[in-house]
Structure formats: C-alpha cells, structure tokens
Amino acid sequence: MATDETGQDPKLPPDARLESLEKRLGRLQEEEAKRTHVVQPDPNYRIGQQVLGHLVGAPAGGFLIGLGLDALFGTRPVFMLLLLFFGFGVGIRNVMRISKTPPGSNPGAGS
C-alpha cells in the first residue's frame, strides 16, 4: 500500500473513534495545563540572583584557589591576594556584561 508523509494510507477514511479520542485528549491536555499552570519567575529577579552570584562567587573562588596555590607553593598571602582581586575584577566585568542584556533575552546563566 502507498502511504503519505504521515505514514497513513490516504485512501482509508479517518476513524471517527480516533478523531473523538484526539478531541478528548486535546481538551484534557488544555484542562491539565490550566490546572498545573506554573508561574514564570520574574526575569529581573533572575538577573539579580545572577549578579549576586557573580559578585560573591568570583572573589570567593579566587580566594580559595589562591589559598590552595599558596599552600602548594608556600607563598602565604601572594596568590590569595592576587586571585582575590582578580576575582573582584571578573565579578564586576560579569555584572557589566549582564547589565547590557535585556531581562527576557537570555534564559541561561549569563552568556
């Protein structure tokens, strides 16, 4: 038998039970979507969380990596201070980059 693009035989009439089932399924899916409606978070709140994460995470990461390098090489405050200030700079740069993007345009973590 020849089939069309959907994989169905075009000569056979559509089954009324199948159409009824598709209508009921569509109606139930709409009702379920209304019932379990998930409120989308405010994009500005998400951006605020990103800014806070960058301003805290970058210096903290630099501090911890610098502390590890200082322990490894025996140069107590050198790498800790350098990477801490480097982390502050990276955090500020990331906040500036985030502030240039509109609130709804980037769904992931800052690009």
C-alpha positions in Angstrom: 0.0 0.0 0.0 1.1 3.5 -0.7 1.4 5.8 2.3 1.6 9.6 2.5 4.0 11.7 4.6 2.4 10.9 7.9 2.7 7.1 7.3 -1.0 6.6 6.9 -2.9 5.2 3.9 -4.6 8.2 2.2 -7.4 6.1 0.7 -8.8 4.9 4.1 -11.4 7.2 5.7 -10.5 8.7 9.1 -11.8 6.7 12.0 -14.5 8.6 14.0 -13.3 7.0 17.2 -9.8 8.2 16.6 -11.0 11.8 16.0 -13.1 11.7 19.1 -10.1 10.4 21.1 -7.9 13.2 19.7 -10.5 15.8 20.6 -10.9 14.5 24.2 -7.1 14.2 24.6 -6.7 17.8 23.4 -9.4 19.0 25.8 -7.9 17.1 28.7 -4.4 18.5 28.0 -5.8 22.0 28.0 -7.5 21.4 31.3 -4.4 19.9 32.8 -2.3 22.9 31.5 -4.8 25.3 33.2 -4.8 23.2 36.4 -1.0 22.9 36.7 -0.2 26.4 35.5 3.4 27.3 36.5 4.0 30.9 37.2 7.1 32.1 35.3 9.6 33.8 37.6 10.3 37.4 37.1 13.3 37.9 34.8 14.6 40.8 36.9 14.7 38.5 40.0 16.7 36.0 38.0 19.2 38.7 36.9 19.5 39.9 40.5 20.4 36.4 41.5 23.0 36.2 38.7 24.6 39.5 39.8 24.7 38.4 43.4 26.2 35.0 42.4 28.9 36.7 40.3 29.8 39.3 42.9 30.1 36.7 45.7 31.3 33.7 43.7 34.1 35.1 41.7 36.0 36.6 44.6 35.3 33.6 46.8 36.6 31.3 44.0 39.7 33.4 43.6 40.3 33.4 47.3 40.0 29.7 47.6 42.2 28.9 44.6 44.8 31.4 45.7 44.7 29.9 49.2 45.3 26.5 47.6 48.2 27.7 45.4 49.8 29.5 48.4 49.6 26.2 50.4 51.1 24.3 47.4 54.0 26.7 46.8 54.5 28.0 50.3 53.9 31.7 49.4 51.3 32.5 52.0 49.4 35.7 51.0 50.7 36.3 47.5 48.4 34.1 45.3 45.5 34.6 47.7 45.5 38.3 47.4 46.2 38.3 43.6 43.4 35.9 42.8 41.0 37.6 45.2 41.4 40.9 43.4 41.3 39.2 40.1 38.0 37.6 41.3 36.6 41.0 42.1 37.5 42.3 38.6 35.9 39.2 37.0 32.8 39.7 39.1 32.5 43.4 38.1 33.1 42.5 34.5 30.4 39.9 34.5 27.9 42.2 36.2 28.6 44.8 33.5 28.1 42.2 30.8 24.8 41.1 32.4 23.6 44.7 32.7 23.9 45.1 28.9 21.5 42.3 28.1 17.7 42.8 28.2 15.9 40.9 31.0 14.0 38.4 28.9 16.6 37.7 26.2 19.0 35.3 27.9 17.4 32.3 29.7 20.6 30.7 30.9 23.3 31.9 33.1 25.0 35.0 31.6 26.5 34.4 28.2 
